[in-house]
Structure formats: C-alpha cells, structure tokens
C-alpha cells in the first residue's frame, strides 16, 4: 500500500516537473477563475498566515499577498516550485517549501487559512491529505479545497469533506466549473 502511494506521488511529481514551464499557459485562466470565485466568498485578515498546499506555479500568490502577513507555498514538484519562485521573488512575504502535502513540516494549528487548489485528485488518499491540512490549520481557519469533477462527483466531493469533519460553508459557486470549489471550516467537537 505504502509503495503504491509513493508510486502515485512520484508519477504526479514527474508530470508537474515536466509540465511546469507550460502550466500557466495551459491552465492559468481556469485557475484564476477558481481563485476569484473562492476569494469572492472569503475574508482574509492582513495578519493571516496562509498555506498554499500544492502551490504549483504560485498563481494564488498575487490574489492573497496583500491580504496576508505571510504565505507559505508548498509543493512536491521542484519544477513547479522553480516557476513559483519567479513569482515569489516579487513579494517579501512569500516562502516556498519542497514537501509532500501528506507530511507537512509544520506545527499543529500553524495557519489561519489553507488553500488546497487542484491537489486532492493527485493524492493517493485525499482523506489523509485533508486530515494533514486540518492538523496544520488553526481551529478557526478557512480551508479552501477544490477537486476535479472528473475525479469526484459533487456527492463524492461533499461526502469526502464531511468524512474529514469539515463543515462546508460554500460549495456551489456561480456557474459550474471543471472543479468543485469549497470553503470549509473544522467541525468543533
């Protein structure tokens, strides 16, 4: 089981390493629309510490850099992080980390908001990934999660979030997209 999980991650890493230089030209418009929709339904405070888990080429940074005290972009692909670095050099409050989203090198309850855009369908066990995201999120953190419709039906996506003990504040946004976009919060027990 563990080896097949690593094989999937290695395959994803290779894919994004190879496509990193052209990723923005292929997916920028779609990613930007998803980010705008999420941001229209989310309030960030300027003292927020934000994690972009699976940050890819760093497209989110421009949308949140002035709304955050500090942003950490994390990705398993060196190729996409090199592209993200080009964007991050324009900002003093962005740091990048090469790491696996299932084993993040952060203390519990470190972040005021976590973004996991286009991440879950690339993970061997999305539920484990959501648990790790919850671990590094503060109790009141907003967690923005997306999932490709070709990987998850709306019901499967909602059920996955519910099973991860996340309260979905916003799931249906404007018109349909290629991805489900949700803004969630931890369920307090």
C-alpha positions in Angstrom: 0.0 0.0 0.0 2.7 2.5 1.0 4.7 1.7 -2.1 1.7 2.3 -4.4 1.0 5.6 -2.6 4.6 6.6 -3.3 4.4 5.5 -6.9 1.3 7.7 -7.4 3.1 10.7 -5.8 6.2 10.1 -7.9 4.1 9.9 -11.1 2.4 13.2 -10.1 5.8 14.8 -9.3 7.2 13.8 -12.7 4.1 15.1 -14.5 4.3 18.5 -12.9 8.1 18.7 -13.2 7.7 18.1 -17.0 4.7 20.5 -17.4 5.8 23.3 -15.1 7.1 25.7 -17.8 3.9 25.5 -19.8 1.4 25.0 -16.9 0.4 28.7 -16.6 -0.2 29.0 -20.4 -2.4 25.9 -20.3 -4.3 26.4 -17.0 -4.0 30.0 -15.9 -7.4 31.1 -17.0 -9.1 28.2 -15.3 -7.1 28.5 -12.1 -7.7 32.3 -11.9 -11.4 31.8 -12.3 -11.4 29.3 -9.4 -9.3 31.6 -7.2 -11.5 34.6 -7.9 -14.7 32.6 -7.0 -13.1 31.4 -3.8 -11.9 34.9 -2.9 -15.3 36.4 -3.5 -16.6 34.2 -0.7 -13.7 34.5 1.7 -12.4 37.2 4.0 -8.7 37.1 4.9 -7.2 39.4 7.5 -3.9 41.1 6.9 -2.3 39.4 9.9 -3.1 36.0 8.5 -0.5 33.3 7.9 -1.6 31.3 4.9 -0.6 28.0 3.4 -1.0 27.2 -0.2 -0.7 23.4 -0.2 0.2 22.2 -3.6 1.0 25.7 -4.7 2.1 24.7 -8.2 3.5 27.7 -10.1 2.2 30.2 -7.5 -0.8 31.6 -9.3 -2.6 32.2 -5.9 0.1 34.5 -4.6 -1.0 37.6 -6.5 -4.5 37.2 -5.1 -3.6 37.0 -1.5 -0.2 38.6 -1.0 -1.7 42.0 0.2 -4.3 40.2 2.3 -1.8 38.2 4.4 1.1 38.7 6.8 2.9 35.7 5.5 2.3 33.0 2.8 3.9 29.6 2.6 3.8 27.8 -0.8 4.3 24.1 -0.5 4.7 21.6 -3.4 6.2 18.2 -4.1 7.4 19.2 -7.6 10.7 21.0 -7.9 9.7 22.1 -11.4 6.6 24.0 -10.3 8.4 25.5 -7.3 11.0 26.9 -9.7 8.2 28.6 -11.6 6.6 29.7 -8.3 9.9 31.2 -7.2 9.8 33.6 -10.2 6.5 35.0 -8.8 7.5 34.8 -5.2 10.6 36.9 -5.7 8.3 39.9 -6.2 6.9 39.5 -2.7 8.6 39.8 0.7 6.0 37.7 2.5 6.1 34.5 0.5 8.3 31.5 1.3 8.4 28.2 -0.7 8.9 24.7 0.6 9.5 21.4 -1.3 7.4 18.9 0.6 4.7 16.3 0.5 1.2 17.6 1.4 0.6 14.4 3.4 3.6 15.0 5.6 4.0 18.8 6.1 6.8 20.1 8.1 4.7 22.4 10.3 3.5 22.5 13.8 -0.2 21.8 14.6 -2.5 24.8 14.2 0.0 27.0 12.3 -2.2 28.6 9.6 -5.1 31.0 9.6 -6.2 29.8 6.1 -5.2 26.9 3.9 -5.7 26.6 0.2 -5.6 23.2 -1.5 -6.4 24.0 -5.1 -6.2 21.2 -7.7 -4.5 19.0 -5.1 -6.8 16.2 -3.8 -7.2 14.3 -7.1 -3.4 14.0 -7.2 -3.2 12.4 -3.8 -3.3 8.6 -3.1 -5.6 9.2 -0.2 -7.4 12.5 -0.3 -8.9 11.9 3.2 -5.4 11.6 4.7 -4.4 14.8 2.9 -7.4 16.6 4.3 -6.5 15.3 7.8 -3.0 16.7 7.4 -4.5 20.0 6.2 -6.7 20.1 9.3 -3.7 19.3 11.5 -1.8 22.4 10.4 -4.9 24.7 10.4 -5.9 26.7 13.3 -9.3 26.0 14.9 -11.0 28.9 13.1 -9.1 28.5 9.8 -10.8 28.8 6.5 -9.9 25.8 4.3 -10.4 26.3 0.5 -10.4 23.0 -1.3 -11.1 22.1 -4.9 -11.5 18.8 -6.7 -11.8 18.0 -10.4 -15.3 17.0 -11.4 -13.8 14.1 -13.5 -12.3 12.7 -10.3 -15.2 13.4 -7.9 -18.9 13.7 -8.4 -20.4 16.6 -6.3 -21.8 13.9 -3.9 -18.4 12.2 -3.6 -16.7 15.5 -3.0 -19.2 16.6 -0.4 -19.1 13.2 1.4 -15.2 13.3 1.4 -15.3 16.7 3.1 -17.9 15.6 5.6 -16.0 12.4 6.4 -13.0 14.6 7.1 -15.1 16.5 9.6 -15.1 19.7 7.6 -18.1 22.0 7.6 -18.7 23.2 4.1 -19.7 26.9 4.2 -19.7 27.4 0.4 -19.8 24.6 -2.2 -21.9 25.8 -5.1 -20.4 28.9 -6.6 -21.9 30.8 -9.6 -21.9 28.6 -12.8 -20.4 25.2 -13.0 -16.6 24.8 -13.5 -14.3 21.9 -14.2 -13.7 21.7 -10.5 -15.7 21.8 -7.3 -14.7 24.7 -5.2 -15.5 24.7 -1.5 -14.7 26.8 1.5 -14.7 24.8 4.7 -14.1 25.1 8.4 -13.2 22.5 11.0 -16.1 21.0 12.9 -15.6 21.7 16.5 -16.1 18.8 18.8 
